[in-house]
Amino acid sequence: MRLIGVVILTFSFTLAPLAADAQEHKAGKVARIGVLCGTRCEGGAYDTFRAGLRDLGWVEGRNLVIESRGAGGQLDRLPELARELVALNPNLIVASGPQPSRAAKDATSVLPVVFVAVADPVRVGLVQSLARPGGNVTGVATLVPGGFMAKQLELLKEAVPRASRVATLGNPKNDVYRVTFPVEIPPTARALGLQIQILEVSEPGQLEGAIEAAVRERADALHVLGDPIFHSPPHRLPELAAKARLPAIYIIADLVRAGGLMSYGPDFTELFRRLASYVDRILRGAKPADLPVEQPTKFELVINLKTAKALGLTIPPSVLGRADQVIE
């Protein structure tokens, strides 16, 4: 009988947190999260994020309020927008991309910050390590560090064998670009026999001029590094590249579906679904310092054969055979 009493007591303590959680929801407790973005906090990935939250029991208008702040490509506004969100005293802040993540981290050392779409959070100083983030920041990384930009460049050269000069488009205000580009791209370009033309763009209004510069300098192809201002809206850059007749590689498949030639990168839909899981755990009491940064396990190669045909390109079978998705 004594043993049974111990078991019942243990079982009661086990159920206590679940009962308390249920009571909180019945009492109508509402969670509030802030979302900080470099452009607009909308699109397929954000729809997936919201759907993921609903699946986990967090429904806008019932027990969840989402306050979004998008910089519209004016990334200098991010610190101010981050402070606005902090002043609302949300339960946590979600930041999409390196610059929003940096702004959120700088704005608060108390509120939890969950990032997504940051390639190398350790190298850019957001977390101490992937396994033990420390502090108030954790999230979902975009890449497995080491060689990703180089791999994109190699794929572009394989797809466009005639290319000898490649224009690389990057944002100098992006921490990942600043720390990764010098390490990966110059040695890879030398090994591939490529000349690199660096195009630096820090706001959306500069994109058209950058593509014109690539044409002027006789670039054979375009390597687009990951940055929010290059991805929103998804059709803009592919249209500029098509007009200039520049085959291009991107990190986000949506740009290929919008008319770009090819992309190599993680499944961003899955990353934003995983983001919802991190938010859920923190809303239920987990601490960011105890949640290891998650990395993608799969990278997808997507090729648009319709665009290749329009550019007069024949994608080699060695590349086409490795594609995860072919758009015809």
C-alpha positions as CSV (number, residue, x, y, z in Angstrom):
1,M,0.0,0.0,0.0
2,R,2.9,2.3,0.8
3,L,4.3,1.7,-2.7
4,I,1.0,2.4,-4.3
5,G,0.8,5.7,-2.4
6,V,4.2,6.7,-3.7
7,V,3.2,5.9,-7.3
8,I,0.0,7.8,-7.0
9,L,1.8,10.8,-5.5
10,T,4.4,10.7,-8.3
11,F,1.7,10.5,-10.9
12,S,-0.1,13.4,-9.4
13,F,3.1,15.6,-9.5
14,T,3.6,14.5,-13.2
15,L,0.1,15.6,-14.1
16,A,0.3,18.9,-12.2
17,P,2.1,20.9,-14.9
18,L,-0.2,19.6,-17.6
19,A,-3.3,20.5,-15.5
20,A,-1.8,24.0,-14.8
21,D,-1.2,24.5,-18.5
22,A,-4.7,23.4,-19.4
23,Q,-6.1,25.8,-16.7
24,E,-4.1,28.7,-18.2
25,H,-5.6,28.1,-21.6
26,K,-9.1,27.8,-20.1
27,A,-8.6,31.0,-18.3
28,G,-7.9,32.7,-21.6
29,K,-4.2,33.5,-21.2
30,V,-3.0,35.2,-24.4
31,A,0.6,34.9,-25.6
32,R,2.1,37.8,-27.5
33,I,5.0,37.4,-29.9
34,G,6.9,40.0,-31.9
35,V,8.1,39.3,-35.5
36,L,10.9,41.4,-37.0
37,C,11.7,41.1,-40.7
38,G,14.0,42.9,-43.2
39,T,11.3,43.4,-45.8
40,R,7.7,42.2,-45.2
41,C,6.6,39.6,-42.7
42,E,4.4,37.8,-45.1
43,G,4.5,35.1,-47.8
44,G,4.5,31.3,-47.9
45,A,7.1,30.8,-45.2
46,Y,5.3,33.0,-42.7
47,D,2.0,31.2,-43.6
48,T,3.8,28.0,-42.7
49,F,5.0,29.5,-39.5
50,R,1.4,30.5,-38.5
51,A,0.0,27.1,-39.5
52,G,2.7,25.4,-37.4
53,L,1.7,27.5,-34.4
54,R,-2.0,26.6,-34.9
55,D,-1.1,22.9,-35.1
56,L,0.6,23.4,-31.7
57,G,-2.4,25.0,-30.1
58,W,-1.6,28.7,-30.6
59,V,-4.3,30.5,-32.6
60,E,-4.4,34.2,-33.5
61,G,-7.5,35.8,-32.1
62,R,-7.9,33.2,-29.4
63,N,-4.8,32.7,-27.4
64,L,-2.1,34.4,-29.5
65,V,-1.3,37.9,-30.7
66,I,1.4,38.5,-33.3
67,E,2.9,42.0,-33.6
68,S,4.9,42.2,-36.9
69,R,7.4,44.9,-37.9
70,G,8.9,44.8,-41.4
71,A,11.6,47.2,-42.5
72,G,10.6,47.2,-46.2
73,G,14.1,46.7,-47.2
74,Q,15.3,49.8,-45.3
75,L,17.5,47.8,-43.0
76,D,18.8,50.9,-41.1
77,R,15.3,51.0,-39.5
78,L,15.7,47.6,-37.9
79,P,17.1,48.8,-34.5
80,E,14.2,51.2,-34.1
81,L,11.6,48.5,-35.0
82,A,13.3,46.1,-32.6
83,R,13.0,48.6,-29.8
84,E,9.3,49.1,-30.7
85,L,8.7,45.4,-30.3
86,V,10.6,45.2,-27.0
87,A,8.5,48.1,-25.7
88,L,5.3,46.0,-26.3
89,N,6.8,43.5,-23.8
90,P,6.0,40.3,-25.8
91,N,6.7,36.8,-24.5
92,L,9.4,36.5,-27.2
93,I,10.6,38.0,-30.5
94,V,11.0,36.1,-33.7
95,A,13.7,37.5,-36.1
96,S,14.0,36.5,-39.7
97,G,17.5,36.9,-41.3
98,P,20.9,38.1,-39.9
99,Q,20.2,41.8,-39.7
100,P,16.8,41.5,-37.9
101,S,18.4,38.9,-35.5
102,R,21.2,41.2,-34.7
103,A,18.8,44.1,-34.1
104,A,16.6,42.0,-31.8
105,K,19.6,40.7,-29.8
106,D,21.0,44.3,-29.4
107,A,17.5,45.5,-28.3
108,T,17.1,43.1,-25.4
109,S,19.1,40.8,-23.2
110,V,16.0,39.7,-21.3
111,L,13.3,38.7,-23.8
112,P,13.8,35.4,-25.6
113,V,14.8,35.9,-29.3
114,V,14.2,33.1,-31.8
115,F,15.9,33.5,-35.1
116,V,15.4,31.8,-38.5
117,A,17.3,32.1,-41.8
118,V,20.7,32.9,-40.3
119,A,23.4,31.0,-42.1
120,D,26.1,30.9,-39.4
121,P,24.8,32.2,-36.0
122,V,28.1,31.4,-34.2
123,R,30.4,33.1,-36.6
124,V,28.3,36.3,-36.6
125,G,28.1,36.3,-32.8
126,L,24.4,35.6,-32.1
127,V,25.1,32.5,-30.0
128,Q,28.1,31.0,-28.2
129,S,27.7,27.6,-29.8
130,L,25.1,25.6,-31.7
131,A,24.8,23.0,-28.9
132,R,24.8,25.6,-26.0
133,P,23.5,28.9,-27.3
134,G,23.8,30.7,-23.9
135,G,22.0,34.0,-23.2
136,N,18.5,34.8,-24.6
137,V,18.9,33.8,-28.3
138,T,18.4,30.5,-30.1
139,G,16.7,29.4,-33.3
140,V,17.0,27.6,-36.7
141,A,20.1,28.1,-38.8
142,T,19.8,28.2,-42.6
143,L,23.0,26.3,-43.4
144,V,25.6,23.9,-42.1
145,P,28.7,26.2,-41.8
146,G,31.6,25.7,-44.1
147,G,31.6,25.7,-47.9
148,F,28.0,26.5,-48.8
149,M,28.6,29.6,-50.8
150,A,31.4,27.7,-52.6
151,K,29.1,24.8,-53.4
152,Q,26.6,27.2,-55.0
153,L,29.4,28.7,-57.2
154,E,30.5,25.2,-58.2
155,L,27.0,24.3,-59.3
156,L,26.6,27.5,-61.2
157,K,29.9,26.8,-63.1
158,E,28.7,23.2,-63.8
159,A,25.4,24.4,-65.2
160,V,27.0,27.2,-67.2
161,P,30.4,25.7,-68.3
162,R,31.1,28.6,-70.7
163,A,31.1,31.1,-67.8
164,S,34.5,32.7,-67.0
165,R,33.3,35.8,-65.2
166,V,30.6,35.6,-62.4
167,A,29.0,38.6,-60.7
168,T,28.3,37.9,-57.0
169,L,25.5,39.9,-55.5
170,G,25.8,40.5,-51.7
171,N,24.7,42.9,-49.0
172,P,27.6,44.6,-47.2
173,K,25.3,45.1,-44.2
174,N,24.7,41.4,-43.9
175,D,26.9,39.9,-41.2
176,V,27.0,36.5,-42.9
177,Y,28.2,38.0,-46.2
178,R,30.9,40.0,-44.5
179,V,32.4,37.1,-42.6
180,T,31.8,34.2,-45.1
181,F,32.4,35.7,-48.6
182,P,36.1,36.4,-48.1
183,V,36.8,32.9,-46.8
184,E,34.8,30.9,-49.3
185,I,34.4,32.7,-52.7
186,P,37.9,33.8,-53.7
187,P,39.7,30.4,-53.3
188,T,36.8,28.6,-55.0
189,A,36.8,31.0,-57.9
190,R,40.5,30.5,-58.4
191,A,40.1,26.7,-58.3
192,L,37.3,27.0,-60.9
193,G,39.2,29.5,-63.1
194,L,36.5,32.2,-62.6
195,Q,36.9,35.9,-62.3
196,I,34.5,37.4,-59.6
197,Q,32.8,40.8,-60.0
198,I,31.5,41.9,-56.6
199,L,28.2,43.7,-56.6
200,E,27.3,45.2,-53.2
201,V,23.7,46.2,-52.7
202,S,22.3,47.4,-49.3
203,E,18.8,48.5,-50.3
204,P,16.2,47.4,-52.9
205,G,16.5,50.5,-55.0
206,Q,20.1,49.6,-55.9
207,L,19.3,46.2,-57.5
208,E,18.6,47.4,-61.0
209,G,21.9,49.4,-61.1
210,A,23.8,46.4,-59.9
211,I,22.5,44.2,-62.7
212,E,23.3,46.9,-65.2
213,A,26.9,46.9,-63.8
214,A,27.1,43.2,-64.3
215,V,26.1,43.5,-67.9
216,R,28.5,46.4,-68.4
217,E,31.4,44.4,-67.1
218,R,30.4,41.4,-69.3
219,A,29.5,39.0,-66.5
220,D,28.5,35.5,-67.8
221,A,26.4,34.5,-64.8
222,L,25.1,35.8,-61.5
223,H,25.6,34.3,-58.0
224,V,23.0,35.7,-55.6
225,L,23.9,35.4,-51.9
226,G,21.1,35.1,-49.3
227,D,19.6,38.3,-48.1
228,P,16.0,39.5,-47.5
229,I,16.2,42.4,-49.9
230,F,17.1,40.0,-52.8
231,H,14.1,37.7,-52.1
232,S,11.1,40.0,-51.8
233,P,9.2,40.1,-53.9
234,P,10.4,36.8,-55.4
235,H,9.9,37.7,-59.0
236,R,11.9,41.0,-59.0
237,L,15.4,39.8,-59.3
238,P,14.7,36.9,-61.7
239,E,13.0,39.4,-64.0
240,L,16.0,41.7,-63.9
241,A,18.4,38.8,-64.5
242,A,16.2,37.5,-67.4
243,K,16.1,40.9,-69.0
244,A,19.9,41.0,-68.8
245,R,20.1,37.4,-70.0
246,L,22.2,36.4,-67.0
247,P,21.8,32.8,-65.7
248,A,21.6,33.0,-61.9
249,I,21.7,30.8,-58.9
250,Y,19.8,31.7,-55.7
251,I,19.4,30.2,-52.2
252,I,15.5,30.2,-52.2
253,A,13.5,28.0,-54.5
254,D,10.7,30.5,-54.7
255,L,12.8,32.7,-56.9
256,V,13.3,29.8,-59.4
257,R,9.5,29.2,-59.4
258,A,9.2,32.9,-60.2
259,G,11.5,32.5,-63.2
260,G,15.0,32.2,-61.9
261,L,17.3,29.6,-63.4
262,M,18.4,27.5,-60.4
263,S,18.6,27.5,-56.6
264,Y,20.5,25.5,-54.0
265,G,19.5,25.8,-50.4
266,P,17.5,24.4,-47.5
267,D,13.8,23.8,-47.5
268,F,12.7,27.2,-46.1
269,T,9.1,25.9,-45.6
270,E,10.5,23.3,-43.2
271,L,12.7,25.8,-41.4
272,F,9.7,28.0,-40.6
273,R,7.8,25.0,-39.5
274,R,10.6,24.2,-37.1
275,L,10.6,27.8,-36.0
276,A,7.0,27.3,-34.7
277,S,8.2,24.4,-32.6
278,Y,10.9,26.6,-30.9
279,V,8.3,29.4,-30.2
280,D,5.9,26.8,-28.7
281,R,8.6,25.4,-26.4
282,I,9.6,28.9,-25.1
283,L,5.9,29.9,-24.6
284,R,5.5,26.8,-22.5
285,G,8.5,27.6,-20.3
286,A,11.7,26.5,-22.0
287,K,14.7,28.8,-21.9
288,P,16.5,29.8,-25.1
289,A,19.9,28.9,-23.5
290,D,18.7,25.3,-23.1
291,L,17.5,24.9,-26.7
292,P,20.3,23.9,-29.2
293,V,20.4,25.7,-32.5
294,E,18.9,23.4,-35.2
295,Q,20.5,23.0,-38.6
296,P,18.9,21.8,-41.8
297,T,19.6,18.2,-42.8
298,K,18.8,18.5,-46.5
299,F,19.6,20.9,-49.3
300,E,17.6,21.1,-52.5
301,L,18.7,21.8,-56.0
302,V,15.9,23.3,-58.1
303,I,16.2,24.0,-61.8
304,N,13.9,25.8,-64.2
305,L,14.3,24.3,-67.6
306,K,11.9,26.9,-69.2
307,T,14.3,29.6,-68.1
308,A,17.3,27.7,-69.3
309,K,15.6,27.4,-72.7
310,A,14.9,31.1,-72.8
311,L,18.5,31.8,-72.1
312,G,19.7,29.4,-74.8
313,L,21.3,27.1,-72.1
314,T,21.4,23.3,-72.1
315,I,21.8,22.1,-68.5
316,P,24.3,19.3,-68.4
317,P,22.9,15.8,-67.5
318,S,25.4,15.7,-64.6
319,V,23.6,18.7,-63.0
320,L,20.1,17.8,-64.1
321,G,20.4,14.3,-62.6
322,R,21.1,15.8,-59.2
323,A,18.1,18.1,-59.2
324,D,15.4,17.6,-56.5
325,Q,12.9,19.5,-58.6
326,V,12.8,20.4,-62.3
327,I,10.4,23.0,-63.5
328,E,9.4,22.6,-67.1
